[in-house]
Amino acid sequence: MIGLTERLQARIAVEWKNGPVEIAAGMEPEVSCRVFPDQLPEFCAFVSRTLKGSLATVVGTQEGDRFTVLYVFSIPDEHAFIGVRTSLDSADRSFRSVTPVLHAAHWAERELHDLFGVVPLGHPGLARLVLHPDWPVGVHPFRREFDRFTPVPRLDARQPDLGPRRDGEFELPFGPIRAGVVESAHFRFLTVGEEIRRLEMQLFYKHRGIERLFEGQPIVLCPVIAERISGISSFAHSLAFCQAVERAASIEVPVRARLLRTIYAELERLYNHMGNLANLSEATSLRVAQAQCSLVQERIKQLNARLVGHRFLRGINTVGGLRRDLSADALEDLLQSIDHLGRECVVLIDLLLSTKSHLDRLVGTGVLPEKAARDYGAVGPVARGSGLKRDLRYDHPYAAYAGLTFTVPVYHYGDALARMRVRMDEISESLQLIREAAACLEPGPIRTELPTLSAGQEAIGYAESPRGAIVTYVTIGEDGTLRRCKIRSPSFSNWYLFQTTVENTMMMDWPINERSFELTHAGCDL
């Protein structure tokens, strides 16, 4: 780690020529750089272009009347992270926007503006994102002085107009109440017949203030909150949180716990990917295939329940390792079940890939070009379906992934078929990872005790969820509780890109495209 840190520090010192920068070593990010607010865009562009970094998360914090903004970059070539921090003037609370030079910061800076009231000067589209039109001006719910238990009076406001329309164009509203158990979102289509000319989205209808719920909580209780960020990624969210605290506290997790965490993470990936194949089959009217894929998904959830006591793998992660071990009988159940489920998955995947009516609906639907995916920070199967080899298990190995063998599937045509093929290949990889990790299990401890924490300790944790990268930032408070927690979910990164693939397409392709992106609203409503 020391050699890596020194190498990155040396590169920055030699190659950055445009002003002073304060460089320090940390846990993760391994290198922390502090710059003046007027240097921020240029330095972030330097990290992105010269050091080949991709934006992982943007964190806003408040201490008294002072605000700090932290941009965290992944440097895959170095298997490291770099943090770029700037402190804002307590009077005007503004800084130069990074978005004009780094499009991936677009939503993150709008979120900062809504929740903290800081102003990214020069942002090309500083409209509201999280706060709806009826929210009063000047009220920022993540400010320390904001009382989250006091109701906020709402204004009489309407959604902004979609703008000028050509002959034949009309607005088609959809949501926020949708069919079945689909989460709440409002989509406004500007259409001509079946063609979608433009799409405006309003998410964040059920923003829960989860990041503020973490504040002041004892560390041991926080994994319970993390598991409820997004139910279908419960284990990945709790894993990212636990690893953030473990890095902040310099905890070494036992080998057996790291291997079991890897097994559970891949089980979560398996049932999610089978669920996605079921959803895509429904969108293309393959009802039998939908039922068969859903049945396999259900069997994986039942296996989860037998192994840890919960279908969504809740209640097993804790800071320092795991709350309970896996018995010899449960391990045998796992291996037998995986062999059986693996054979079923192979049959279903082969059938789907040989069904012409299914493939015809996916080919060329929702095309996301590689450049757009890179510029706007795509993650997960969405990124890998557009030619980007981005996977935290490979770029920044955690748990037991560094000692296991797996391939990151990448496709370059960027459509719904490519995203489906990525998930199909990952199903095979997950099955093999589970077998390999299980073969490496040896008797031993599963948890390291949490030491006394000091105020100001900070770190990031991360996990490659079934939908992509989860990045969690934590800061420890004065009394050993949590001072700040920031979660960047994969859906927050991919929703904007989804919007770009919808415009100038046909309405009948909308449900297929939406399911191929496999986005959640809960991942944004934090």
ROTORPA-633798 format. One record per residue (C-alpha): residue number from 1; x, y, z. Coordinates in pm, 1 decimal, always signed. Layout:
BEGIN
[NUM,[X,Y,Z]]
...
This chain:
BEGIN
[1,[+0.0,+0.0,+0.0]]
[2,[+285.2,+240.1,+85.6]]
[3,[+449.0,+189.5,-253.2]]
[4,[+118.6,+245.5,-429.9]]
[5,[+48.5,+563.6,-233.6]]
[6,[+395.0,+702.0,-293.6]]
[7,[+371.0,+627.2,-666.5]]
[8,[+40.3,+812.4,-702.5]]
[9,[+164.0,+1105.7,-495.8]]
[10,[+476.9,+1128.4,-710.7]]
[11,[+274.1,+1124.0,-1033.2]]
[12,[+52.4,+1405.7,-911.5]]
[13,[+349.3,+1612.5,-791.1]]
[14,[+529.1,+1574.2,-1124.7]]
[15,[+242.1,+1589.7,-1375.8]]
[16,[+10.9,+1851.1,-1218.5]]
[17,[+140.8,+2196.6,-1315.9]]
[18,[-152.2,+2431.7,-1252.3]]
[19,[-131.1,+2544.6,-892.8]]
[20,[-74.6,+2426.0,-537.7]]
[21,[-229.4,+2102.6,-414.5]]
[22,[-208.3,+1946.5,-69.7]]
[23,[-152.1,+1569.8,-91.0]]
[24,[-191.6,+1322.5,+196.1]]
[25,[-211.2,+944.9,+234.3]]
[26,[-524.3,+780.3,+369.0]]
[27,[-691.7,+444.6,+407.8]]
[28,[-930.2,+454.6,+115.6]]
[29,[-907.6,+677.4,-80.1]]
[30,[-537.9,+593.5,-66.1]]
[31,[-448.2,+946.3,-177.9]]
[32,[-636.8,+1257.4,-66.0]]
[33,[-582.6,+1587.7,-246.9]]
[34,[-704.0,+1924.7,-122.2]]
[35,[-742.5,+2204.8,-376.1]]
[36,[-891.9,+2554.4,-385.8]]
[37,[-1250.8,+2581.2,-518.6]]
[38,[-1136.4,+2767.0,-831.8]]
[39,[-894.6,+2480.0,-913.7]]
[40,[-1150.9,+2204.7,-879.0]]
[41,[-1259.4,+2150.3,-1243.9]]
[42,[-906.9,+2149.7,-1379.8]]
[43,[-774.4,+1913.9,-1113.2]]
[44,[-1066.3,+1672.9,-1152.4]]
[45,[-1010.9,+1677.2,-1528.3]]
[46,[-642.8,+1599.4,-1463.4]]
[47,[-734.2,+1298.8,-1247.1]]
[48,[-985.4,+1178.0,-1506.0]]
[49,[-774.7,+1222.4,-1820.1]]
[50,[-412.9,+1193.0,-1708.0]]
[51,[-452.4,+939.1,-1427.4]]
[52,[-738.1,+757.3,-1611.4]]
[53,[-980.1,+795.6,-1322.4]]
[54,[-1355.8,+747.2,-1329.1]]
[55,[-1581.6,+933.8,-1086.9]]
[56,[-1697.6,+700.0,-810.3]]
[57,[-1893.6,+934.5,-582.0]]
[58,[-1934.7,+1295.3,-472.4]]
[59,[-1976.2,+1367.7,-100.9]]
[60,[-2097.2,+1686.6,+66.7]]
[61,[-2031.3,+1748.5,+436.3]]
[62,[-2106.5,+2029.0,+679.9]]
[63,[-1920.0,+2120.6,+998.5]]
[64,[-2061.1,+2429.4,+1165.2]]
[65,[-2101.0,+2692.2,+893.9]]
[66,[-1836.1,+2540.8,+668.5]]
[67,[-1904.0,+2301.0,+380.6]]
[68,[-1669.6,+2056.3,+211.0]]
[69,[-1713.3,+1876.6,-120.9]]
[70,[-1522.5,+1554.4,-191.1]]
[71,[-1491.8,+1394.7,-535.9]]
[72,[-1371.0,+1031.9,-521.6]]
[73,[-1216.4,+876.5,-833.4]]
[74,[-1146.2,+511.8,-910.6]]
[75,[-805.4,+452.1,-1073.4]]
[76,[-844.0,+95.1,-1205.9]]
[77,[-489.3,+74.9,-1346.6]]
[78,[-353.2,+131.6,-994.5]]
[79,[-631.3,-55.7,-809.5]]
[80,[-666.7,+259.7,-600.5]]
[81,[-892.7,+556.8,-525.6]]
[82,[-807.0,+926.8,-519.5]]
[83,[-1010.0,+1182.9,-326.8]]
[84,[-1024.2,+1546.3,-437.1]]
[85,[-1151.6,+1775.8,-164.0]]
[86,[-1228.4,+2146.0,-150.4]]
[87,[-1357.8,+2365.9,+132.7]]
[88,[-1615.6,+2629.9,+50.0]]
[89,[-1625.2,+2986.5,+171.1]]
[90,[-1873.6,+3006.1,+458.7]]
[91,[-2029.5,+3321.7,+311.7]]
[92,[-2123.1,+3232.5,-48.1]]
[93,[-2090.7,+2847.9,-35.8]]
[94,[-2009.4,+2822.6,-405.3]]
[95,[-1749.2,+2644.2,-614.5]]
[96,[-1672.4,+2600.2,-982.4]]
[97,[-1875.1,+2316.2,-1127.4]]
[98,[-1691.0,+2006.2,-1246.7]]
[99,[-1973.2,+1902.6,-1481.1]]
[100,[-1855.3,+2105.2,-1786.2]]
[101,[-1532.6,+1901.2,-1791.6]]
[102,[-1665.1,+1577.9,-1638.3]]
[103,[-2021.9,+1491.0,-1736.3]]
[104,[-2046.2,+1213.1,-1475.9]]
[105,[-2075.6,+1482.3,-1205.6]]
[106,[-2401.9,+1616.2,-1357.3]]
[107,[-2655.9,+1459.6,-1118.9]]
[108,[-2421.4,+1455.8,-817.8]]
[109,[-2376.9,+1834.3,-823.5]]
[110,[-2749.4,+1892.4,-866.3]]
[111,[-2808.5,+1666.3,-566.2]]
[112,[-2555.9,+1868.6,-361.8]]
[113,[-2734.0,+2190.3,-459.3]]
[114,[-3073.5,+2053.4,-352.4]]
[115,[-2974.0,+1887.7,-26.7]]
[116,[-2699.8,+2119.0,+104.2]]
[117,[-2764.3,+2446.3,-76.5]]
[118,[-2407.7,+2476.4,-209.4]]
[119,[-2381.8,+2625.5,-558.3]]
[120,[-2179.3,+2466.3,-842.2]]
[121,[-2113.8,+2776.6,-1052.1]]
[122,[-2125.1,+2712.7,-1425.9]]
[123,[-2326.9,+2391.0,-1404.8]]
[124,[-2497.4,+2357.6,-1746.6]]
[125,[-2835.5,+2241.0,-1610.1]]
[126,[-2876.7,+2335.2,-1246.9]]
[127,[-3245.8,+2247.6,-1221.3]]
[128,[-3391.4,+2069.1,-921.0]]
[129,[-3326.7,+1697.5,-903.9]]
[130,[-3418.5,+1555.3,-562.5]]
[131,[-3652.6,+1832.5,-447.9]]
[132,[-3984.1,+1858.6,-631.8]]
[133,[-4137.1,+2186.7,-755.3]]
[134,[-4359.6,+2216.6,-447.3]]
[135,[-4060.3,+2221.7,-208.8]]
[136,[-3996.8,+2573.3,-67.3]]
[137,[-3693.4,+2768.6,-190.5]]
[138,[-3400.6,+2793.8,+50.1]]
[139,[-3489.8,+2483.4,+256.5]]
[140,[-3213.9,+2222.8,+230.0]]
[141,[-3287.2,+1897.1,+416.4]]
[142,[-2926.8,+1783.3,+468.1]]
[143,[-2817.4,+2100.1,+644.8]]
[144,[-2731.3,+2042.2,+1010.7]]
[145,[-2982.9,+2304.7,+1118.9]]
[146,[-3269.7,+2133.1,+933.0]]
[147,[-3507.6,+1952.4,+1170.1]]
[148,[-3605.3,+1637.1,+986.0]]
[149,[-3893.8,+1571.5,+1226.5]]
[150,[-4075.3,+1898.2,+1146.2]]
[151,[-4311.8,+1887.8,+843.8]]
[152,[-4218.6,+2124.1,+560.7]]
[153,[-4505.4,+2332.8,+417.8]]
[154,[-4550.1,+2269.4,+46.4]]
[155,[-4608.3,+2523.3,-230.0]]
[156,[-4871.6,+2520.7,-500.3]]
[157,[-4643.5,+2438.4,-793.3]]
[158,[-4658.3,+2245.1,-1118.5]]
[159,[-4408.5,+2057.2,-1329.9]]
[160,[-4232.2,+2287.2,-1581.5]]
[161,[-4359.6,+2281.4,-1937.5]]
[162,[-4179.7,+2059.2,-2188.1]]
[163,[-4126.1,+2357.2,-2417.6]]
[164,[-4217.2,+2428.9,-2780.2]]
[165,[-4384.3,+2151.1,-2977.7]]
[166,[-4400.6,+2079.8,-3346.9]]
[167,[-4719.7,+1985.8,-3527.6]]
[168,[-4853.2,+1652.0,-3410.8]]
[169,[-4649.7,+1631.9,-3092.1]]
[170,[-4832.6,+1577.8,-2765.4]]
[171,[-4740.4,+1508.1,-2404.2]]
[172,[-4811.1,+1163.0,-2259.0]]
[173,[-4776.2,+1145.0,-1877.8]]
[174,[-4698.0,+810.7,-1712.5]]
[175,[-4687.9,+757.4,-1334.2]]
[176,[-4602.2,+817.6,-1057.9]]
[177,[-4846.1,+538.8,-962.4]]
[178,[-4760.4,+243.3,-1182.6]]
[179,[-4878.4,-114.0,-1229.7]]
[180,[-4816.8,-389.8,-978.1]]
[181,[-4541.3,-324.6,-724.4]]
[182,[-4331.6,-100.0,-950.8]]
[183,[-4180.0,+191.9,-758.2]]
[184,[-4295.2,+551.8,-801.8]]
[185,[-4165.0,+773.9,-1081.3]]
[186,[-4322.2,+1022.6,-1319.6]]
[187,[-4230.8,+1006.8,-1688.6]]
[188,[-4343.6,+1271.2,-1936.3]]
[189,[-4312.1,+1168.7,-2299.6]]
[190,[-4324.5,+1413.4,-2587.5]]
[191,[-4445.6,+1184.8,-2866.3]]
[192,[-4566.2,+1170.4,-3222.2]]
[193,[-4767.5,+852.9,-3249.3]]
[194,[-4535.4,+572.3,-3137.5]]
[195,[-4214.7,+777.2,-3157.7]]
[196,[-4071.1,+922.7,-2835.7]]
[197,[-3919.2,+1257.8,-2922.8]]
[198,[-3827.1,+1359.3,-2568.7]]
[199,[-3848.1,+1227.6,-2213.8]]
[200,[-3851.0,+1415.9,-1883.8]]
[201,[-3824.4,+1213.2,-1563.5]]
[202,[-3911.5,+1300.3,-1205.7]]
[203,[-3779.4,+1049.8,-954.5]]
[204,[-3726.6,+1086.8,-578.4]]
[205,[-4095.4,+1061.5,-485.4]]
[206,[-4017.3,+856.8,-175.0]]
[207,[-3685.3,+1001.3,-64.0]]
[208,[-3635.6,+856.6,+283.8]]
[209,[-3345.9,+1062.5,+419.0]]
[210,[-3156.4,+740.6,+489.1]]
[211,[-2817.5,+911.4,+486.6]]
[212,[-2934.1,+1130.1,+773.3]]
[213,[-3083.0,+830.4,+955.2]]
[214,[-2728.0,+697.8,+988.7]]
[215,[-2614.0,+1011.8,+1173.1]]
[216,[-2559.0,+960.2,+1544.3]]
[217,[-2632.3,+587.1,+1529.0]]
[218,[-2406.3,+331.8,+1701.9]]
[219,[-2190.5,+160.2,+1440.5]]
[220,[-2320.6,-187.2,+1530.0]]
[221,[-2675.9,-87.0,+1433.9]]
[222,[-2588.9,+74.2,+1100.7]]
[223,[-2571.1,-245.1,+888.8]]
[224,[-2943.5,-290.0,+962.3]]
[225,[-3010.8,+48.8,+800.4]]
[226,[-2777.9,-25.2,+508.0]]
[227,[-2964.9,-348.7,+432.9]]
[228,[-3283.9,-150.0,+380.2]]
[229,[-3150.2,+95.9,+124.7]]
[230,[-3257.8,-130.1,-161.0]]
[231,[-3407.9,-468.8,-77.0]]
[232,[-3278.8,-656.1,-381.2]]
[233,[-2921.3,-545.0,-304.0]]
[234,[-2942.1,-582.4,+73.5]]
[235,[-2620.3,-778.7,+108.1]]
[236,[-2417.0,-559.0,-127.8]]
[237,[-2522.4,-239.9,+53.1]]
[238,[-2444.6,-381.9,+396.8]]
[239,[-2113.1,-516.4,+266.4]]
[240,[-2010.4,-178.2,+124.5]]
[241,[-2097.5,-10.0,+455.0]]
[242,[-1917.4,-266.3,+671.6]]
[243,[-1605.8,-249.1,+456.5]]
[244,[-1602.8,+131.0,+481.2]]
[245,[-1601.9,+118.3,+862.0]]
[246,[-1350.3,-166.6,+861.2]]
[247,[-1111.5,+41.1,+652.3]]
[248,[-1163.3,+349.1,+867.3]]
[249,[-1085.0,+143.8,+1178.8]]
[250,[-804.6,-63.1,+1013.9]]
[251,[-985.8,-391.2,+1086.9]]
[252,[-855.9,-711.4,+928.3]]
[253,[-1153.7,-936.7,+846.5]]
[254,[-1085.7,-1310.3,+893.7]]
[255,[-1025.8,-1516.9,+579.8]]
[256,[-1328.6,-1742.0,+637.8]]
[257,[-1557.2,-1439.9,+668.6]]
[258,[-1417.7,-1290.2,+345.5]]
[259,[-1486.0,-1615.7,+159.3]]
[260,[-1839.8,-1644.8,+296.4]]
[261,[-1909.6,-1280.8,+210.2]]
[262,[-1804.6,-1359.5,-146.6]]
[263,[-2039.5,-1659.2,-160.8]]
[264,[-2335.4,-1456.5,-32.5]]
[265,[-2260.8,-1168.6,-270.1]]
[266,[-2266.2,-1406.8,-565.7]]
[267,[-2590.2,-1567.4,-448.9]]
[268,[-2743.0,-1221.3,-447.7]]
[269,[-2612.6,-1165.9,-800.6]]
[270,[-2759.7,-1497.4,-913.6]]
[271,[-3115.1,-1435.9,-797.4]]
[272,[-3112.8,-1080.4,-931.4]]
[273,[-2988.3,-1183.0,-1274.8]]
[274,[-3244.9,-1463.4,-1298.3]]
[275,[-3508.8,-1209.0,-1200.1]]
[276,[-3393.0,-982.4,-1479.5]]
[277,[-3420.1,-1264.2,-1733.7]]
[278,[-3774.7,-1320.0,-1608.2]]
[279,[-3858.2,-950.1,-1648.9]]
[280,[-3712.9,-937.8,-2000.9]]
[281,[-3911.0,-1247.5,-2092.8]]
[282,[-4227.9,-1079.3,-1969.9]]
[283,[-4147.1,-768.5,-2176.7]]
[284,[-4113.6,-978.4,-2492.1]]
[285,[-4429.2,-1180.9,-2409.2]]
[286,[-4251.2,-1508.6,-2328.6]]
[287,[-4476.0,-1601.2,-2038.5]]
[288,[-4348.8,-1957.4,-1999.8]]
[289,[-3987.4,-1839.0,-1993.2]]
[290,[-4083.6,-1573.0,-1739.6]]
[291,[-4236.0,-1836.9,-1513.0]]
[292,[-3937.5,-2071.5,-1545.9]]
[293,[-3680.8,-1798.5,-1470.0]]
[294,[-3890.1,-1676.1,-1177.5]]
[295,[-3901.4,-2032.2,-1040.7]]
[296,[-3520.1,-2056.0,-1045.1]]
[297,[-3498.7,-1713.1,-880.6]]
[298,[-3734.9,-1835.4,-607.0]]
[299,[-3524.4,-2146.1,-546.0]]
[300,[-3213.0,-1931.8,-497.6]]
[301,[-3399.5,-1716.9,-244.5]]
[302,[-3510.5,-2029.0,-60.7]]
[303,[-3146.8,-2141.9,-53.2]]
[304,[-3052.9,-1803.7,+96.2]]
[305,[-3312.2,-1854.2,+368.5]]
[306,[-3176.8,-2198.6,+453.5]]
[307,[-2819.2,-2069.0,+470.9]]
[308,[-2856.3,-1744.1,+667.8]]
[309,[-3221.1,-1727.4,+774.8]]
[310,[-3334.1,-1458.1,+530.3]]
[311,[-3431.7,-1471.9,+163.2]]
[312,[-3260.1,-1137.9,+95.4]]
[313,[-2947.1,-1225.2,+297.2]]
[314,[-3021.8,-974.7,+571.5]]
[315,[-2892.8,-998.6,+927.0]]
[316,[-2565.9,-1175.8,+841.7]]
[317,[-2317.8,-891.4,+779.3]]
[318,[-2163.7,-700.3,+1067.6]]
[319,[-1864.1,-471.4,+1099.1]]
[320,[-1560.9,-698.4,+1131.2]]
[321,[-1708.6,-1001.4,+955.5]]
[322,[-2026.8,-1207.7,+990.6]]
[323,[-2278.9,-1265.2,+1268.4]]
[324,[-2300.3,-1641.8,+1221.7]]
[325,[-2099.2,-1918.9,+1059.4]]
[326,[-2196.3,-2167.1,+789.3]]
[327,[-2229.6,-2523.7,+917.8]]
[328,[-2097.6,-2829.2,+736.7]]
[329,[-2453.5,-2941.1,+654.6]]
[330,[-2539.5,-2597.4,+517.1]]
[331,[-2224.5,-2602.1,+302.2]]
[332,[-2325.0,-2938.0,+158.4]]
[333,[-2674.1,-2800.0,+88.2]]
[334,[-2515.6,-2501.9,-88.1]]
[335,[-2296.3,-2714.0,-315.1]]
[336,[-2572.8,-2957.1,-409.8]]
[337,[-2818.7,-2674.0,-474.5]]
[338,[-2568.6,-2479.8,-685.5]]
[339,[-2503.4,-2782.7,-905.5]]
[340,[-2876.5,-2833.2,-960.4]]
[341,[-2947.8,-2463.2,-1015.5]]
[342,[-2652.9,-2434.6,-1250.9]]
[343,[-2794.9,-2703.8,-1479.8]]
[344,[-3133.8,-2528.9,-1481.9]]
[345,[-2974.6,-2192.9,-1563.3]]
[346,[-2780.4,-2338.4,-1857.4]]
[347,[-3097.6,-2486.8,-2007.6]]
[348,[-3295.8,-2162.5,-1969.5]]
[349,[-3017.3,-1944.5,-2109.8]]
[350,[-2979.1,-2171.8,-2413.5]]
[351,[-3354.2,-2159.0,-2474.5]]
[352,[-3365.1,-1780.0,-2453.2]]
[353,[-3068.1,-1742.0,-2690.3]]
[354,[-3238.5,-1969.2,-2943.1]]
[355,[-3577.7,-1792.7,-2932.6]]
[356,[-3579.9,-1563.8,-3235.9]]
[357,[-3887.7,-1363.3,-3133.8]]
[358,[-3715.7,-1278.0,-2803.8]]
[359,[-3384.6,-1177.2,-2961.1]]
[360,[-3549.5,-967.0,-3232.3]]
[361,[-3703.6,-740.8,-2968.5]]
[362,[-3368.0,-690.2,-2792.7]]
[363,[-3137.2,-628.7,-3087.4]]
[364,[-3086.4,-255.8,-3141.8]]
[365,[-3314.2,-156.9,-2850.8]]
[366,[-3190.4,+111.7,-2612.3]]
[367,[-2845.0,+149.1,-2764.6]]
[368,[-2596.3,+317.6,-2529.6]]
[369,[-2272.3,+409.3,-2714.5]]
[370,[-1943.0,+340.5,-2539.1]]
[371,[-1845.8,+709.0,-2534.2]]
[372,[-2167.6,+810.4,-2359.1]]
[373,[-2129.5,+524.8,-2111.4]]
[374,[-1775.3,+640.8,-2029.3]]
[375,[-1849.3,+1014.8,-2021.0]]
[376,[-2152.6,+981.8,-1792.5]]
[377,[-2011.3,+717.3,-1560.9]]
[378,[-2211.7,+403.9,-1643.3]]
[379,[-2164.3,+111.8,-1404.9]]
[380,[-2254.3,-254.9,-1383.0]]
[381,[-2398.1,-461.1,-1670.9]]
[382,[-2502.5,-134.6,-1839.4]]
[383,[-2136.5,-28.3,-1864.5]]
[384,[-2009.2,-373.9,-1956.5]]
[385,[-2274.9,-406.9,-2226.3]]
[386,[-2137.5,-88.4,-2383.4]]
[387,[-1774.9,-198.5,-2395.7]]
[388,[-1645.0,-75.8,-2057.5]]
[389,[-1459.0,-329.7,-1843.5]]
[390,[-1570.2,-180.4,-1512.3]]
[391,[-1618.5,-417.8,-1219.3]]
[392,[-1511.0,-341.0,-862.7]]
[393,[-1441.6,-709.4,-800.3]]
[394,[-1167.7,-682.0,-1064.3]]
[395,[-1061.5,-315.2,-1042.6]]
[396,[-1049.0,-296.9,-659.7]]
[397,[-1066.5,-654.7,-524.6]]
[398,[-1242.9,-686.1,-189.3]]
[399,[-1369.5,-975.9,+25.5]]
[400,[-1197.2,-1284.7,-126.5]]
[401,[-1208.0,-1185.1,-494.3]]
[402,[-833.3,-1120.8,-521.6]]
[403,[-763.6,-1491.5,-470.9]]
[404,[-1036.0,-1624.4,-701.7]]
[405,[-1048.6,-1669.6,-1077.8]]
[406,[-1323.4,-1509.1,-1283.1]]
[407,[-1379.2,-1327.7,-1610.5]]
[408,[-1550.8,-989.9,-1651.5]]
[409,[-1784.7,-1027.6,-1952.5]]
[410,[-1788.1,-729.2,-2189.0]]
[411,[-1999.3,-670.0,-2501.8]]
[412,[-1959.6,-375.7,-2735.5]]
[413,[-2292.3,-323.9,-2911.8]]
[414,[-2458.1,-147.1,-2619.5]]
[415,[-2820.5,-257.9,-2668.7]]
[416,[-3066.1,-458.1,-2459.4]]
[417,[-2926.4,-782.2,-2599.2]]
[418,[-2573.5,-690.8,-2489.2]]
[419,[-2691.6,-614.9,-2136.4]]
[420,[-2878.3,-947.1,-2125.1]]
[421,[-2569.7,-1134.1,-2249.7]]
[422,[-2356.3,-973.6,-1978.6]]
[423,[-2594.5,-1099.8,-1710.6]]
[424,[-2612.6,-1446.2,-1865.9]]
[425,[-2232.7,-1474.6,-1865.1]]
[426,[-2218.3,-1344.6,-1508.3]]
[427,[-2454.9,-1620.5,-1396.8]]
[428,[-2198.4,-1878.4,-1509.0]]
[429,[-1916.4,-1681.6,-1344.7]]
[430,[-2110.1,-1653.5,-1017.1]]
[431,[-2174.5,-2027.1,-1004.2]]
[432,[-1803.2,-2093.7,-1053.8]]
[433,[-1701.3,-1831.0,-795.8]]
[434,[-1929.1,-1990.0,-535.3]]
[435,[-1778.8,-2333.9,-598.4]]
[436,[-1422.7,-2200.4,-585.6]]
[437,[-1480.3,-1996.1,-269.5]]
[438,[-1650.1,-2289.8,-99.5]]
[439,[-1353.5,-2513.9,-183.2]]
[440,[-1121.0,-2265.1,-9.4]]
[441,[-1314.6,-2259.5,+318.5]]
[442,[-1115.4,-2365.6,+622.8]]
[443,[-1221.9,-2362.9,+990.4]]
[444,[-1150.7,-2034.4,+1161.8]]
[445,[-1297.8,-1717.3,+1313.3]]
[446,[-1563.4,-1522.1,+1127.3]]
[447,[-1544.5,-1186.0,+1304.6]]
[448,[-1288.7,-936.3,+1433.7]]
[449,[-1401.0,-720.9,+1724.2]]
[450,[-1458.8,-352.5,+1651.0]]
[451,[-1191.9,-140.0,+1827.0]]
[452,[-1254.3,+199.4,+1985.1]]
[453,[-1309.9,+450.0,+1706.7]]
[454,[-1167.1,+800.0,+1695.6]]
[455,[-1351.2,+1107.7,+1573.6]]
[456,[-1265.4,+1210.6,+1220.7]]
[457,[-1172.6,+864.4,+1089.7]]
[458,[-1308.0,+833.3,+735.1]]
[459,[-1297.3,+585.2,+449.8]]
[460,[-1495.3,+451.7,+156.7]]
[461,[-1629.6,+100.7,+115.0]]
[462,[-1760.7,-51.7,-203.8]]
[463,[-1920.2,-358.3,-355.7]]
[464,[-2012.8,-464.6,-707.0]]
[465,[-2385.5,-524.6,-666.0]]
[466,[-2589.6,-704.2,-936.1]]
[467,[-2670.1,-361.1,-1082.5]]
[468,[-2319.6,-217.9,-1052.5]]
[469,[-2089.9,-30.6,-819.4]]
[470,[-2206.4,+73.8,-473.4]]
[471,[-1973.3,+326.0,-308.6]]
[472,[-2026.2,+420.0,+57.9]]
[473,[-1838.8,+697.7,+240.5]]
[474,[-1834.6,+715.0,+622.0]]
[475,[-1698.6,+956.2,+881.8]]
[476,[-1681.6,+870.6,+1252.1]]
[477,[-1818.3,+1123.3,+1502.6]]
[478,[-1696.3,+1239.1,+1842.8]]
[479,[-1857.6,+961.2,+2047.7]]
[480,[-1777.7,+673.1,+1813.2]]
[481,[-2113.2,+693.0,+1636.4]]
[482,[-2153.7,+771.4,+1269.8]]
[483,[-2109.1,+1136.2,+1172.3]]
[484,[-2175.8,+1112.4,+797.6]]
[485,[-2268.3,+839.1,+554.8]]
[486,[-2298.5,+893.6,+180.6]]
[487,[-2422.2,+616.5,-47.8]]
[488,[-2379.8,+621.3,-425.4]]
[489,[-2598.4,+351.5,-573.6]]
[490,[-2561.1,+211.9,-927.4]]
[491,[-2909.1,+328.6,-1027.0]]
[492,[-2816.0,+688.7,-940.5]]
[493,[-2534.6,+658.7,-1196.8]]
[494,[-2739.3,+487.1,-1468.2]]
[495,[-3078.9,+662.8,-1461.4]]
[496,[-2956.7,+965.7,-1657.1]]
[497,[-2804.5,+739.8,-1922.8]]
[498,[-3129.6,+547.3,-1951.7]]
[499,[-3306.4,+872.3,-2036.8]]
[500,[-3067.6,+933.2,-2328.7]]
[501,[-3141.6,+590.1,-2480.7]]
[502,[-3519.4,+646.5,-2481.6]]
[503,[-3539.4,+959.0,-2696.5]]
[504,[-3603.9,+900.0,-3067.2]]
[505,[-3713.9,+540.3,-3005.9]]
[506,[-4052.4,+369.7,-3029.0]]
[507,[-4296.1,+350.2,-2737.8]]
[508,[-4331.2,-27.2,-2777.8]]
[509,[-3958.4,-64.8,-2694.8]]
[510,[-3986.4,+132.3,-2369.2]]
[511,[-4061.7,-163.7,-2134.3]]
[512,[-3784.3,-375.9,-2288.0]]
[513,[-3529.9,-96.5,-2256.2]]
[514,[-3635.6,-21.6,-1898.5]]
[515,[-3600.9,-383.9,-1792.8]]
[516,[-3264.9,-420.9,-1966.6]]
[517,[-3125.3,-132.3,-1758.8]]
[518,[-3275.0,-291.0,-1443.6]]
[519,[-3287.3,+33.1,-1247.1]]
[520,[-3436.2,+86.4,-903.4]]
[521,[-3600.2,+395.7,-760.4]]
[522,[-3510.3,+300.0,-403.7]]
[523,[-3145.0,+328.0,-502.3]]
[524,[-3205.2,+699.8,-560.7]]
[525,[-3457.4,+768.3,-283.5]]
[526,[-3192.9,+775.4,-11.4]]
